[in-house]
Amino acid sequence: MLLSQHIPEAITDISIIFGLAILVLLICNYLKIPTLIGFILTGVIAGPGVTDLIGENENLAVFAEIGVIFLLFSIGIEFSLKDMIRIRKQVFVGGGLQVVLTIIVTALVSHFIGLPWHQAIFMGMLFSLSSTAIVLNFLQSSGRLQSAQGRGSMAMLIFQDIAVVPLVLLTPYLAENSGGVGLDFFITILKAIVTVGGVLILARVVMPKFLFLVAKSRSSELFLLTIIVVCLSVAWLTAQIGLSLSLGAFLAGLIISESEYSHEAFGTILPFREVFTSFFFISIGLLVDIKFLFEHAFWITLITAGVMLAKSIIAGFSSLLTGNSARVSLLSGIFISQVGEFSFVLADHGIKSKVLQSANYQMFLSVSLVSMALTPFIIQKSDALTILLNNMMMNKALRKRFKHLSQRPSLKASNEPKLNDHIVLVGYGDTGKNIARVVRMAKIPFAAIDLDPQVVLAAGKKKNEHILYGNATTPSVLQHAGITSARVAVISIGGNRTEVRKVVMAIKKIAPNIFIIATTRKLSEVVKLFDVGANDVISEQFETSIELTMRILSRYLVPRAEIEDFVVKLRSMNYKMMRTIRYEQQGIQDYRLEISDTEILTMKVTEKSVLNNKALHELQLRANFGVSILAVKRGTEITTNPHGDFELKAGDILVIFGSHDAVDKMSRV
């Protein structure tokens, strides 16, 4: 009976919230307002200050907490434990300085305006924290997370998340009647150290082996459940020993980040994160007291501006001292200039401990929410603000004094190899491996995606091989393979026919200009793959029949040129028929099918070739061989329709055009 009462209530609340969110987000999208602000506005409209559609709601609070857990879990997956160790100076020195200096400055100002020291220090603790959820959500969506300033912000946010634990423990001791710091504080700190040590062991030893067994099953349902259980169980475990759920979720992400399955895990958890984090941002909007906001608008605006400016400068200065450039440091400071969601948790403890007076709570809440709402706009305008702050902070003498710091290397991005103009191989079975061998010899970079963990583990042992575990229909997996900067994608996964189509559509959605070559077993699938976006399709069934035909004709001593002519005509008739009458943009290979008596071939000029160091007018290729040179590739430069004075060099790749016999004769030069 109890369950039947709660389910309709929960469904009603969710329907109201999401229905309202759809309307608000449509308007925000039209006005080009960030989605995050749309969710906060949804909460404001649904809250007691406007429509009062949703009051205090336990279901919403739980969903919001799960949203923060999934958000920090996904951040942990993307960040990597190796990266965290590598930037430990930025985390502990930069982050530590930012928190301590913010507490000191805020406490001094608060005491100056009349607050007792214990309340002034607590105000400093509240304003020292920034919103990990908001900043990282926006940095991820804008593609800045892996930038130097994004990673600098991340380093300080990590320290803040760690600092929440001792700050919460210190809060009761700031009360007027407290007896000072107790043994519980040091016990909890010891628990945190032991927990991090356990995470290191799990990340290095246990988790990769466990995930290998799960991935080996090839069950997407099992993999999804495993990832969710790892996330929630580690978060629950940390909460049980006195640490925060959010810190536990971040540590769970770090555990998985060290395995080959991190990209697939991120893609799997992404839909859950998007849904539940929306509850978190809506719940922030529900806290806003519109009446108080309008009555004290001047003071709220003044304090918000002061807090955000002070935090930007303090965080920027802290980042500068860790070796970042002035620009990167200021951008990092601007990114974390707002007040964070963990400040609400800390404020709740402050009210219970009677450190924070209720009269000051609504002011703190208003300043926090306004700073959060402004964050996306401030990040968008951060480059212009950086110039302004740089001029405010540093005169010529100061710039000269800190010049040596600015010249140090900034935070570097991930150690993963950078790929550009490469091939993405979807499927690393026999076909994928054969292609990889050839492109490796041709010195063409490639990345591969496969769902077989054994294949990925075996390939991962080779240095400089970019082999990923994951489903190629998952956008995050494709992004990590560098699909947007690739020239060609080759799909050779066999198996389910609809799966190949899904992969083609997923690739085209992210990288519409990439050239996609797909393989399929059935001839009937060719036209369907062309329809969903494939540029070239190879039917294994059809190509097998061609190979058989060639071998049969060769046994009957049919000349090689005639056999090749038959093959070209056969391919032309079949593939042209399957494409129907569609005049799309065609590559060289397509035109080759249209003209059965001609061929286009590429050949490389060697040191010993008669073509080396000769101008085209000297060679008289059209008169002597019956071919024309369409283009010459030298290094990364391509010269089309080269003139007669163009001199060929060793290493040049020629694109030649002519009859089958002429091209064959030319290829022997």
Secondary structure, DSSP 8 states (H G I E B T S, - for coil): -HHHHHHHHHHHHHHHHHHHHHHHHHHHHHTT--HHHHHHHHHHHHSTTTT--S-S-HHHHHHHHHHHHHHHHHHHHHH-HHHHHHTHHIIIIIHHHHHHHHHHHHHHHHHHTT--HHHHHHHHHHHH---HHHHHHHHHHTT-TTSHHHHHHHHHHHHHHHHHHHHHHHGGGGSTT-----HHHHHHHHHHHHHHHHHHHIIIIIHHHHHHHHHHTT-HHHHHHHHHHHHHHHHHHHHHTTS-HHHHHHHHHHHHHTSTTHHHHHHHHHHHHHHHHHHHHHHHHHT--HHHHHHTHHHHHHHHHHHHHHHHHHHHHHHHHTT--HHHHHHHHHHT-S--THHHHHHHHHHHTT-S-HHHHHHHHHHHHHHHHHHHHHHHTHHHHHHHHHHHH--HHHHHHTHHHHTS------SS----S-EEEE--SHHHHHHHHHHHHTT--EEEEES-HHHHHHHHTSTT-EEEES-TTSHHHHHHTTGGG-SEEEE---S-HHHHHHHHHHHHHH-TTSEEEEEES-GGGHHHHHHTT-SEEEEHHHHHHHHHHHHHHHHTT--HHHHHHHHHHHHHHHHHHHH-S------HHHHHHH-TTEEEEEEE--TTSTTTT-BHHHH-HHHHTSEEEEEEEETTEEEES--TT-B--TT-EEEEEEEHHHHHHHHT-
